[in-house]
Structures are given as structure tokens and as C-alpha cells.
Amino acid sequence: MRTFATRSAICLLTALNLVALNCSAAARADEPWNRFRGPHGSGISTLRGVPVAWTDADYRWSVDLPGTGISSPVVWGDRVFVTAANEETSQRSLLCYAAADGKLLWTQSVPFEAEKKHRQNSYATNTPTVDAERVYTVWQSRGGSQLLAFTHDGKPAWSFDLGAYKSGHGGGISPVAVDGVIALNLNHEGDSRLVGVDATTGKLKWQVPRDSVKATYSTPCTFEERGKKLLAFTSWRHGFTAVDPHSGAVVWELSEVFDPKDDVEKRAISSPFSADGLIYGACGFTGGKKILTAIRLNTSNAGTGNAASTTTTNGATGPTPDVSFRLDRTVNHMPTALAYRGLLFIWTDLGIVLCVQGDTGETVWQKRIGGNFSGSPICVDGKLYCVSEEGEAIVLAADKEFAELSRTKLPEGSAATPAVGDDALFLRTHGKLLALPAKR
């Protein structure tokens, strides 16, 4: 028979275990960082304890990649996936590393031929995506492009032919895994389309033809509208397009939001994302006008939309949402903006950071922090992390009051976006992958 003291000790141990479990859960990312910029493309992580400032001694591990690239790492459990391209051996590689110690677990490589590309692009620009069964990557070239699937142990699962890729800037689209479908935004100067591929079989599920004259590099995001999960794509010609990930049906489309009739053609390079009932997307031209648009999603079946500013095509089946606001000054081109607690943070290519109200676009603060940026900011436990092309990691407070928290020099330059695992931040430079552990 248990004594009162014994029962008390058991209750105390149970309470301590519950506290430990709750603390552990609170300290870890909510969902796997399984695509470009993490869950749903939001760039948000709740992981606690990631250093604000650090030295080389703080890295858990650092590995030299067998080549260079600007793709971002993705994480699933105890594994980190990233791509690299070796121009000397003409090999592109998908690599899997152990998150705990940086051990290379496997690599899958394909040959490639050098071709014309933008000076800021690379031959390993496409960020992979991963789900519970497989990891998926895209290799693009003029001679032919493929979407490839591998098991978590590196065994080939299937290959889907995407056809020749036509763009003088080179490839760079990244897939997303959504409920058993791998979705792609395949806009280029050839046969442009949105594509959905069955994640298990590698067979085509659907495709949506696109009218495109410029390559698009934005990665689609998922969002919910009236209780239904949808995919959002962005492009200059078509603006925002909402697609059912299972059938490929176009639910709605806003095609006038990025000035598609402008004399200067634009590219959607940064990616759409959803927060607080809105979807944000940007489109622009390097030396010209850049536009960021926020649209408010329909919250009921009686949504009306603003017919004066929207055009629906492709047999859209639902009401179009309204434009909430539109910015055309101090707008990002390659980096993707980030929304956090009602604020929208716009990190521009030329090192200006703008904080605006997330629902109105009204400026809260604007600061020039310096540097050049191709990678996107992420938010970890209320702090913005972004790495410059010069290889400087800058951390700002994700707050209505501007505060620069630190600057840390990385071993070399970077055009990638950090990723977050269960207990570490993963940073990719041009030729290295580094793990920065969270402190408990």
C-alpha cells in the first residue's frame, strides 16, 4: 500500500515531467522546416535559445559542401537536406546530413552542362522539399529538367520530366509538398504551367497553363480559406492564383495586382505567404518598379471581391478576395517579406528594412542597415535573422520599435535563407553548411 509520502513523490515527479515536456515542446519548432522558408513559407519558428550573437566556437558543426550554390537547407527530424553543384566535375548533388553531428549520410548526383545564367544565380538554386516518406528536388537546364524523388535513405523513388527550361537567367524554382502532392510554379519563356505531381507515384495529377514571358522563381504557399486548404501562386501576368492542391482547379485569380500591362516586364522572385487572413506577394524588375500587394482572404461563402481591380480566368470557381493594400516604394525583389504579430517586415535587396502595419501597409519604421541581400529573413522566437551576400548575419528585433541586436560574420558569402530544426539553426553559405545549436 502506498504511503502519503510515496503518493506525493509520484505526483511531484509527474508534475516535473509534464513541465519538462511542455518546456521542450515550447522550445522546438512547431512544424518541420520542410520547404523554402519553413512551414507554409511563413519563415516563423518558435525555437528558443538560438544565440543572437555567436562565434565560430559556437557552431555544433560545419561542413564543406562538394560544390557551391544558393539553395536553402530543409530539415526533417534528424536529417538536413541541401543541394550543391560542382562546376569542375559538372555534378549537381542532393545531400543528406545528420543534424546531430554533420555526418554525410548519402548523396545523389546528376551531371549537368554549363549554360548561360544570371551572375547572381547558381547551378544549385532550387531548394528541396521533404515529407514523411521522401525528399524531392528539381534540376533545371535547357537540355531538360526533372523533378526527382528519393527516400529518406537516399534510394531513388521516381523521376518526373519537366521538359526543357528556357530562361537566360537560369533555373531556380522550388517545389512544395502538400497533402501527397508536389506542386511547382513552372513559369519561364517556354511551356509555362502550374504543376501538381503525385508524391507517391510521380505521375502528373494536374497542370494549369500559364501565359508567361519572364521566368518566375516564387515558391507557392498553402493557406486556408473558408475551411479549405489551397495553394497560392504568384507571377507577373497572373498576379495571385489560388489552386486546389488535389484537383488543380483554379478557385480564384487576381491578375491585375502587379501591373501586367506595364511596358517593363517584371518577375516574381520572392515568394507568397499568408498571415492573419491575408496573403502577401511581390513582383518587380531589378532596375525598375517593384510592387508588394496584400490581399484579404474571403472569410465566408458570401465573399464578393472587388470587380474593378480583379480579373478571374481559367474557370475560377470561387469569389475573388479584395486588395488590402499595395506598396511600390521600398519593396523587396529577391528576399521574401515576413509577417509577425500584426507587423510586416520588408527586407530589401539593398539593405533597407521597412516595418509596416500588416493590414494597412502604414509605415511603422524604416532603417538602412547596409549590405546586399538575396536570401530572406526568418523569425526565430521574436527575432529576425537574415544573411547578406557579403556573409554577415544580422539580427533585429521583430517589434514595432527598431532594435539591431547583433552582426555576426560568417565564413563566406551567402544568398540562402536559414532553416530551423528541432534544436538548431542551419546556415548555408556558398560552399558550407553550419549548425548553430540552441542553448538550453
N, C-alpha and C positions, 0 to 999 in steps of 0.2 A: 504494500500500500504506500502511495506517495505521500510524503510529508508536505506540510505547508511550504517549507523552505525549498524542497525539491520543485514543487509546482511554481514557486516564484522564480527559481533559477531558469526553468524551462520557458516561462513567459518572457523573462528578460532576454534570453538567447533568441527567442523567436522575434521579439521586437527589434533587436540589434540586426538580425538577419534581414528583416524587412527594410530597415533603414539603409543597410548596405546595398540591398538590391535596388531600392529607389534611387540612391545616390549614383550607383553605377549606371542605371538607365538614364538618369538626367545628364550624366557626363558624356553619353555617347550620341552619335548622330542618330536622328530619328529613322532615316531610311538609308539603304545602301547608296553610295555615291556611284551610281551605275551608268552614268552618261555624262556628256559635256555639262559642266556646272551643276552636277548633282541632281537630287530629286526634283523632277518636273522642270529642270532648268532654272530653279529659283536661286541657286547659289547660297542657300541658307543651311547652316549646321548649328546644332545645339551643343556640340562637343565643348567641354570645359577644360581649362588647364593648358591650352596651346599657348606657348610663350608669345608675348608681344614683341620682345626683342630677344635675340639669341646670337650665339657664336658658333663656329664650326664644331666646337666640342659638344654642343647640344644635340647634334643630329644623332639619331639612333643608328642610321647607316646612310651611306652614299655610294652609288654605283655608277660606273661609266657605261653608258648605253653603246651598243655596237653601231653607232651612226648618230645622226642628228635629226632634228625635227621640231615641230611646234605644236604637235598634238598634245592634248591634256591626258593625264592618267585617269583611270577609273578604278573603283575598288569594289570587291565583293568578298566580305568576310575576311579571311586571312590572305587574300591574294590581291595584288595590284597589277593592272594591265596597262601597257603603254606601247606606242609604236615608235620606230626609228628607221632611218634609211641611210645606207652606206653608199656614198657615191663612188667610192673606189672599187667596191665589189659589185655595185649595181644590184644590191639586195635590199628589199623592204622587209621589215620584221615586225611581227606582233609578239610581244614579250610578256611573260608572266613571272612576277617576283613574289617571294614570300614577304608579307607585310611585317613579320616579326624581325627578320634579320637581313632582308635584301637578297636572299639566295635566288638565283635564276632557276626557276622550276621547269620552264620549257620555252621554246621559241619556234615560231612558224614563219618561214621566209619565202618570198617570191621575187623573181628577177624583175627589173624594170629598165627602161631605156631613158636616158636623159632627154628632156624636151624643154621647150620654152615655158617659162613660168615667171610670175612676178618676183622681183628681187626679194620681197619680204615673205614669199611663200616657201614651202619646202616640199620634199617628196614624201614626207610623213606628217601630214597636216590633219588627216581625218582622225577624230577621236573615236575610239571604240565604244560599244555599249555592251552590257552584260546583264543576264538574268540568272535565275536559279539553275538553269541547265547548260547554257552556252555563253560564249563571248563572240561578238560579231564586229567585223571591221570592214572598211571599204578601201579598195585600192583603185585609183583613177588614173587613166592615161588616154592619150589619143588613140593608141592602138587597141584599147579595150579596157573595160573596168569591171570589177567584180565586187559583190557583197559576199564575204566568206564567214562561215560559222565553224566554231571549234568547241569541243567540250572543255570543261574547266581543267581537264588534264592535258589539253593540247591536241587531242585527236580531231582530225577533220570531220565535220558533220555534213556540210553541204556547201555548194557554191551557186550563186545566182548571177547570171550575166546581165550587167547594166549597160552594155554597149560602149561604143567609143565616146569619150568625153571631149567636148570641143570648147576650149577656152584658152586664150593666150596667157591667162593668169595662173593656170594650173588647177589641180583638184583641191578639194578641201571640205566636202560635205561629210557630216557625221550622222550616223543612224541613231535611232532611239528604239528601245524595246518596250512595247505597250501591250499587255494582256495577250501574249502569244503572237504579236505582230511586230515585225521590224519595219519601221517607217523611215522614208528618205525624202528629202527635198531636192530632187534632181532637176534643177534649173540650169541650163547652160545654152550654148549657141547652136545646139543641135536638137535632138528629140527630147524636149523638156516635159517632165511629168512628175507628179507626186506618186510615190510607190509604196505599196504595202506588201510585205512578203511573209508567208507563214513561217514562224520561228522554228517549228519542229521539222517541217519537210523542205523548206527552201523554195516552195512553189509560190508563184505570184497569186496574191489574193485580190488586189485591185490596183488600178492606176487612174490618175486624174490628169488629162492633158493640160499643159501649161503653154501660154504664149510668152516666150522669153527671148530677149535679145542680149541679155547680160547674164553671166554666171551668178548664181545666188549661193551663198555659203551659210545661211542661217539654219540652225538646228530646230526642228519643231518641238513644241512643248505640249504637255497634256494639261487639261483643265476640266472643270465640271460646270455644266450649265443645265439648270432645271433637272438636276439629279442624274445627268448623263455625262459620261466621260468622253471628251472629244480631243482631237489633235488640232493645234493651231500652227499654221504655216505662214511665213511672210515672204513677199517678193515685191519688186518694184511695180510690175504690171498688174498684179492681182491683189496687192495690199495684204489684208488678213484673210485667210481662208480657214474655216472650221470644217473638219472632216471626221466622220465616224470611223474610228480605227478598225472596226471589224468589217464594214461593208465598203468603205471608201466613198460613201455618199457625202456630197458637199452639203452641209447643214446651212451655212450662210457664208457670204463673202462681202468684204468691204474693199472695193477696188480703187477708190479714189483718194486714199489717205496719204499716199506717198508721191503725189504729183506725177502720175503715169504718162501725162501728155506734155510734160516739160521737155524743152529742147535738149536738156542734158540728161542722158540716161543714168540711172542710179543702180546701186547694188544693195541688197540686204545681206550684210555680213554678220552683224550682231544678231543675236537670237531672241525670239519672243519668249515671254514668261508671264505668268499670272500671279496676281496677289490682290487680296481684298476685293474680289469681284471685278477686277479689271485685268486686261491683257495689254502689255506694253510691247512695242516693236519699233525698230528704227531702220532707216534706209537712207542712202546718200551716195555722194561721189567724193573722192579724196580731196580734190581741189575745188569743190563746189558745195552746193546746198545739201544739208543733212537734216532729216526730219525724224523726230520721235513722236509717236502717236500713242495715246492711251484710249482704249475703248472700254465702255462699261457693259458688262455681260447682262443678258436677259435673266431676270430672276423669277419670271413667271411665264406661263404659256401664253399670256396676253401681251408679250413684248411687241413693241411697234416698230422701233427703229426710225432713223432719220432719213427719209427717202431722198431729201435734197442733197445729201452728201454720200450716199451709198449706192452701189450697183450690185445686184446679185446675178450670178451666172452659173453655168453648169448644173442647172436644175436644182438650185438650193431649196431645201425643204423646210427651213425654219425662219423666223423673223430675225432681221439683222439688228445688231446692237448699235448703240449710239457712240459717237466720238465724245470722249470726256474732255480731252484737251490735246493740243498739238504744239510742239516746240520746234523751231527751226533756227535757233541760235544756241551755241554752246551745247552741241549734241554729239554723242558718241557715234563713231563709224564702225570700227572693228570691235572694241570692247562692248560687252553687254551690260546694260544698266542693272541696278539691283533695288528691290523694294523691301523695306524693313520697318515694321511698326508705323505704318502710315506715311513714311517718307520714301522718296525715290532718289537714289544716288546715281548720278550720271558721271561716269569716269571717262573723260575724253582721251582721244589718241595723243593729244599734245599736252597732257599733264594738267588739265584743269578739271577739278571736281566740283560738281554742282549738286546741291541738295534742294529738292523742291517738295512741295506737298504732293503726296501720291495721288490724290483725287482731283486736284485742280491745276497742278503744274506751277503754282506760285512759288517764286524763289524764296528759300529759307537762308541759304548762304552759298557763296561761291569762292573758291580758293585756287590759286595756281600753285601746284606742288612740284612742278618740274618733271622732266623726263618724257619719254615717249612710250606709248602703251599699245600693245596688240592683244595681250591677254586680258581677261575680265576679272573684276573684283568678286570676291566671295565674302560672306559674312559668317564669322565663327564666334558664337557667344557674344554677339553685340559689337563685334569689331570687324572693320573692313580690311581685308588683306588683298593687295594687288601687286604684281611684279612688273617692273618696267623692262623695256627691251634692253636697257643697259645692265640689267641684273640686280636692281635694287628693290627689295621687298618693303613696301610702305604700308603701315598700319594706321588707320584712322578710326576714331570713334564713330559708330553708326548712330549719330544723335543729331538733334536739332541745333546743338552748339558745336562748331567746328573744333576738333582737337586732333592734332597729329600726335600719335603715341610712340612711333618708332620708325627708324630706317635701318635696314639690315642688308649688307652687301652679300649677294650670292656668289658662288664660284665663277659664274659666267652669265652671259645674257640669256633672256628668256622671252618667248612670245606665247607661252602657255598659261593656262589657268590652273591654280592649285586644286587639289582634291582632298577630301576628308575621309578618313577611315574610322574604325571604332575607337582608336586611341592615338591617332597621329594625323598630322598634316603632311601631305605629299606634294613636293615641289619639283617641277620639271624645268630644267634649264635646256639649252640647245642640245647638250650631249650628256646630261647627268639626270639621275633621279635620286631625290633626297627625302628621307623620312624624319620629320620633326615631331617627337613624341609629346603628348600632353602630359603635364605634371599632375600627379595625384596628391 
